[in-house]
Amino acid sequence: MAGEKVHLTGEKETLLMTLYGKALESRLPNSLLGDHFADQAVRKIDYDFSRLKVDANLGVGLAIRAKTLDVRVEDFLARNPDAIVLHLGCGLDTRIFRVDPPEGVEWFDVDYPEVIDLRRKLYPSRDHYQLVASSVTAPDWLAEVPRSRPAVVVAEGLTPYLPADEGPRLLARLVSHLASGELMFDAYSHFGLKLLRLNPTIKVTGAEVHWAIDDPHELERAVPKLRFVEDISAYKPEHAARMGWSAKLFVRLWKHIPALRKIGRLLRYRF
């Protein structure tokens, strides 16, 4: 049977990098993520994944980031079983299936229409799960989201691709619409963006990165309802142990040199 044709460019094409990396890591016997939906999706897609130059180290790194966010979402839902989950720029990520939220949770995956169309072809539907076909920066899609319930907002691999002026405006709309909750995402410093532009995958897709966050407290000033909670440490020694020597060395340096930790990190806020 012919695979599902994919025609994505720029930042949209980078979602195939994260999908493939998670699929590769999930094929390992000691997989951290165990993302079988991602693995099956890769096998269904007619696309030359080799052009993205995703290696084992990147796959493990992507899995660590995803698992760290999964655990935080699960913790929030354990405390708020009637919550809303907003997964912004969801791409082909399968967090809804990995987390498997309880029935009281309403989950929204938001991404461009062509990405949502592809999700519908690759993944099953489920109750209390809505796919929103829209750019995350468009203001009207939030009207579909209830206002009165606690919410956890997750954005993985999204913020650097947002225009620098659009990012804070998006967050301001979210916290104005939602009653209360938490916001989690990965962010990059200006130096981190320079390194991203040198990444072979970013270069081959032609994706452009724009929004840098050097200081997490910048967002508190730009979006006064936000309160910075933590800079989440994703790389645990037992996870990094599965990487190659060069990646292990970077993780070791990353742990002990504050300037390196600012290159790319996971941030958590309350509102």
Secondary structure as GFF3:
##gff-version 3
##sequence-region A 1 271
A	DSSP	beta_strand	4	5	.	.	.	ID=ss1
A	DSSP	alpha_helix	10	26	.	.	.	ID=ss2
A	DSSP	alpha_helix	36	44	.	.	.	ID=ss3
A	DSSP	beta_strand	45	46	.	.	.	ID=ss4
A	DSSP	three_ten_helix	49	52	.	.	.	ID=ss5
A	DSSP	alpha_helix	56	79	.	.	.	ID=ss6
A	DSSP	beta_strand	84	88	.	.	.	ID=ss7
A	DSSP	alpha_helix	95	99	.	.	.	ID=ss8
A	DSSP	beta_strand	106	111	.	.	.	ID=ss9
A	DSSP	alpha_helix	113	122	.	.	.	ID=ss10
A	DSSP	beta_strand	129	133	.	.	.	ID=ss11
A	DSSP	three_ten_helix	140	144	.	.	.	ID=ss12
A	DSSP	beta_strand	151	155	.	.	.	ID=ss13
A	DSSP	three_ten_helix	159	161	.	.	.	ID=ss14
A	DSSP	alpha_helix	166	177	.	.	.	ID=ss15
A	DSSP	beta_strand	181	188	.	.	.	ID=ss16
A	DSSP	alpha_helix	190	198	.	.	.	ID=ss17
A	DSSP	alpha_helix	200	205	.	.	.	ID=ss18
A	DSSP	alpha_helix	218	222	.	.	.	ID=ss19
A	DSSP	beta_strand	227	232	.	.	.	ID=ss20
A	DSSP	alpha_helix	237	240	.	.	.	ID=ss21
A	DSSP	alpha_helix	245	256	.	.	.	ID=ss22
A	DSSP	alpha_helix	258	261	.	.	.	ID=ss23
A	DSSP	beta_strand	264	270	.	.	.	ID=ss24
###
